[in-house]
Structures are given as structure tokens and as C-alpha cells.
Amino acid sequence: MKRYAMVTGIRPEKIDDYKKLHAAVWDGVVRQIRACNIRNYSIYLREIAGQHYLFSYFEYTGDNFEADMEKMAADSTTQRWWKETAPMQLPLPDAAAKGETWSGMEELMFIP
């Protein structure tokens, strides 16, 4: 199992919409996340110095992360979900430069 943490910005005027959408995640999205070997997936919201950020954490239990992420990206329900969420988010510069939404974070400590 490998742990992942990621961060992205969120448009302040879209926070309520984002919360509503994630309060009732579509069943097909949940199924696809699980089918791609992701467990214990959480998203948190935090305001820092007047900017709003989303922090995500999940555990990957598979053996080919890239292949599972390609499988997720090919799923039509996930694609529709991302069409809803992407305009709400503000990628950090490193992610935006790669055409991505979320920026990976370095794990510094883990206490099992």
C-alpha cells in the first residue's frame, strides 16, 4: 500500500457547489475509485492567507498506479465528474504547467 497526498486550489465562489457535489458522490465514481485500487480517499478544505485549498489523501493498494489512473481517466462517469469539478478548482502552477489539477505532496512522516 502506498499513501498519496495532493493539493489544489478552489475558486471561493464555487466552494458551496463543491461541497454539495461531494456530499453525494456519484455511485459510478465511487465504484471506479475502488476498481482502481484506491482506498480511504478523503478531501479536506482549508483557507490559508485568504486563498482556499483542497487537500486530498488516499491509499493505493494496486501494483500499477499509472495503469489504474489511465483506467480511471477512460471511464465515462469519471470524465463527467471531472467536467463538473475541474472548473471549480484552481491548479497550483506546477500542476497547471502539466495540464493537471492536483499537485503531489512529499510525505515527511508516517507513524503506523
C-alpha positions in Angstrom: 0.0 0.0 0.0 1.2 3.5 -0.9 -0.1 6.7 0.6 -0.7 9.8 -1.6 -1.4 13.4 -0.6 -2.3 16.1 -3.1 -3.3 19.8 -3.1 -5.1 22.1 -5.4 -6.8 25.5 -5.1 -10.5 26.1 -5.3 -12.5 29.1 -6.6 -14.1 30.7 -3.5 -17.4 31.2 -5.3 -17.5 27.5 -6.0 -16.9 26.2 -2.5 -20.6 25.6 -1.7 -21.2 23.8 -5.1 -18.1 21.7 -4.5 -19.3 20.7 -1.0 -22.7 19.8 -2.3 -21.3 17.7 -5.1 -19.0 15.8 -2.8 -21.7 15.3 -0.1 -23.3 12.9 -2.6 -20.5 11.4 -4.7 -22.0 9.6 -7.7 -22.1 5.8 -7.3 -20.2 5.2 -10.5 -17.4 7.5 -9.4 -17.1 5.6 -6.1 -17.1 2.2 -7.9 -14.4 3.4 -10.3 -12.2 4.7 -7.5 -12.5 1.3 -5.8 -11.9 -0.6 -9.0 -8.7 1.4 -9.5 -7.4 0.2 -6.1 -7.9 3.4 -4.2 -9.0 3.2 -0.5 -9.5 5.6 2.3 -10.0 8.6 0.0 -10.6 11.9 1.7 -10.7 15.6 0.6 -10.3 18.5 3.1 -10.8 22.2 2.6 -8.6 24.9 4.2 -8.3 28.7 3.9 -4.7 30.0 4.1 -4.0 33.7 3.8 -7.2 34.4 2.0 -6.8 31.5 -0.5 -8.8 28.3 -0.4 -7.1 24.9 -0.9 -8.3 21.3 -1.2 -6.1 18.6 0.3 -6.7 15.0 -0.7 -5.4 11.8 0.8 -5.8 8.2 -0.4 -4.1 4.8 -0.1 -3.3 2.9 -3.3 -3.4 -0.9 -2.9 -2.7 -1.9 -6.5 0.6 -2.7 -8.3 0.4 -0.4 -11.3 -0.6 3.1 -10.4 -0.2 4.5 -13.9 -2.4 1.8 -15.5 -5.1 2.3 -12.8 -5.1 6.0 -13.3 -5.4 5.5 -17.1 -8.3 3.2 -16.4 -10.0 5.8 -14.3 -9.4 8.5 -16.9 -11.0 6.4 -19.6 -14.2 5.8 -17.5 -17.1 7.9 -18.9 -18.7 8.5 -15.5 -15.4 9.8 -14.1 -15.0 12.0 -17.1 -18.4 13.6 -16.5 -17.5 14.0 -12.8 -14.2 15.8 -13.7 -16.2 18.0 -16.1 -18.2 19.1 -13.1 -15.3 19.5 -10.7 -12.5 20.9 -12.9 -14.0 24.4 -13.4 -14.3 24.7 -9.6 -10.6 24.1 -9.0 -7.5 26.3 -9.3 -4.4 24.1 -10.0 -1.2 25.2 -8.5 1.4 26.4 -11.1 3.3 23.1 -11.2 0.1 21.1 -12.0 -1.2 23.7 -14.4 2.1 23.6 -16.4 1.4 19.9 -17.0 -2.3 20.3 -17.7 -3.2 18.6 -14.4 -5.4 19.7 -11.5 -3.7 18.2 -8.4 -0.1 18.7 -7.2 1.5 15.8 -5.4 2.9 16.3 -1.9 6.0 14.8 -0.3 5.4 12.5 2.7 7.7 13.5 5.6 6.5 11.3 8.3 4.3 8.2 8.9 3.5 6.6 12.2 1.7 3.3 11.8 
